Amino acid sequence: MPNIKPVSDLRNYNEVLKDISVGEPVFLTKNGRGRYAIVDMAEYEKTRAVIKLMSELAKGERSGNENGWIDIEDVEKELGISNG
């Protein structure tokens, strides 16, 4: 269940911070609407890494669709590895 608190709870920020853990952000509301999320630094870094990876994969897919794909045998040959 999400941990939701009003932004005014930040007046006692130590109480808010103790409720944060990896995978368990605290969501802050302002005027009854979701406004902010406080996440553990490890979770933040993981999320950034996933976004960057997904962006790079999307670029690779666009490149493959625009310029054509390379067979796995050609990739292995280019990298100098043998499969078997």
C-alpha positions as CSV (number, residue, x, y, z in Angstrom):
1,M,0.0,0.0,0.0
2,P,1.5,3.4,-0.9
3,N,2.7,5.6,1.8
4,I,0.9,8.9,1.3
5,K,1.3,12.0,3.5
6,P,0.4,15.7,3.2
7,V,3.4,17.9,2.3
8,S,2.8,19.7,5.6
9,D,4.2,16.6,7.3
10,L,7.7,17.8,6.1
11,R,7.6,20.1,9.1
12,N,8.7,17.0,11.0
13,Y,10.8,15.6,8.2
14,N,12.5,13.0,10.4
15,E,9.2,11.2,10.7
16,V,8.7,11.3,6.9
17,L,12.2,10.1,6.2
18,K,12.0,7.1,8.5
19,D,9.2,5.8,6.3
20,I,11.3,5.7,3.1
21,S,13.0,2.5,2.0
22,V,14.1,1.0,-1.3
23,G,11.1,0.3,-3.3
24,E,8.8,2.1,-0.8
25,P,8.7,5.8,-1.7
26,V,6.7,8.4,0.3
27,F,4.2,10.3,-1.8
28,L,3.4,13.8,-0.7
29,T,0.2,15.6,-1.5
30,K,-0.5,19.3,-1.7
31,N,-4.2,20.4,-1.5
32,G,-5.2,16.8,-1.6
33,R,-3.4,16.0,-4.9
34,G,-0.2,14.0,-5.5
35,R,2.6,16.4,-5.9
36,Y,6.0,14.9,-4.9
37,A,7.6,11.5,-4.3
38,I,10.5,11.0,-1.9
39,V,12.6,7.9,-2.8
40,D,15.7,6.2,-1.4
41,M,18.9,7.2,-3.3
42,A,19.5,3.6,-4.3
43,E,16.0,3.5,-5.8
44,Y,16.5,6.8,-7.6
45,E,19.8,5.7,-9.1
46,K,18.2,2.4,-10.2
47,T,15.3,4.2,-11.9
48,R,17.7,6.6,-13.7
49,A,19.8,3.6,-14.9
50,V,16.6,1.8,-16.2
51,I,15.5,5.0,-18.0
52,K,18.9,5.3,-19.6
53,L,19.0,1.7,-20.6
54,M,15.5,1.8,-22.2
55,S,16.5,5.0,-24.1
56,E,19.6,3.3,-25.5
57,L,17.6,0.2,-26.4
58,A,15.1,2.4,-28.2
59,K,17.9,4.1,-30.1
60,G,19.3,0.7,-31.1
61,E,15.9,-0.5,-32.3
62,R,15.3,2.7,-34.3
63,S,18.8,2.3,-35.9
64,G,18.0,-1.3,-36.8
65,N,14.7,-0.4,-38.3
66,E,16.2,2.5,-40.3
67,N,19.5,0.9,-41.3
68,G,18.8,-2.8,-41.2
69,W,19.7,-5.5,-38.8
70,I,22.9,-7.5,-38.5
71,D,22.8,-11.3,-38.2
72,I,24.2,-12.8,-35.0
73,E,26.9,-14.6,-36.9
74,D,28.2,-11.2,-38.2
75,V,28.1,-9.7,-34.7
76,E,30.1,-12.6,-33.3
77,K,32.6,-12.3,-36.2
78,E,32.9,-8.6,-35.7
79,L,33.5,-9.1,-31.9
80,G,35.9,-12.0,-32.6
81,I,33.9,-14.5,-30.6
82,S,32.9,-18.0,-31.5
83,N,29.7,-19.7,-30.7
84,G,30.5,-23.4,-30.5
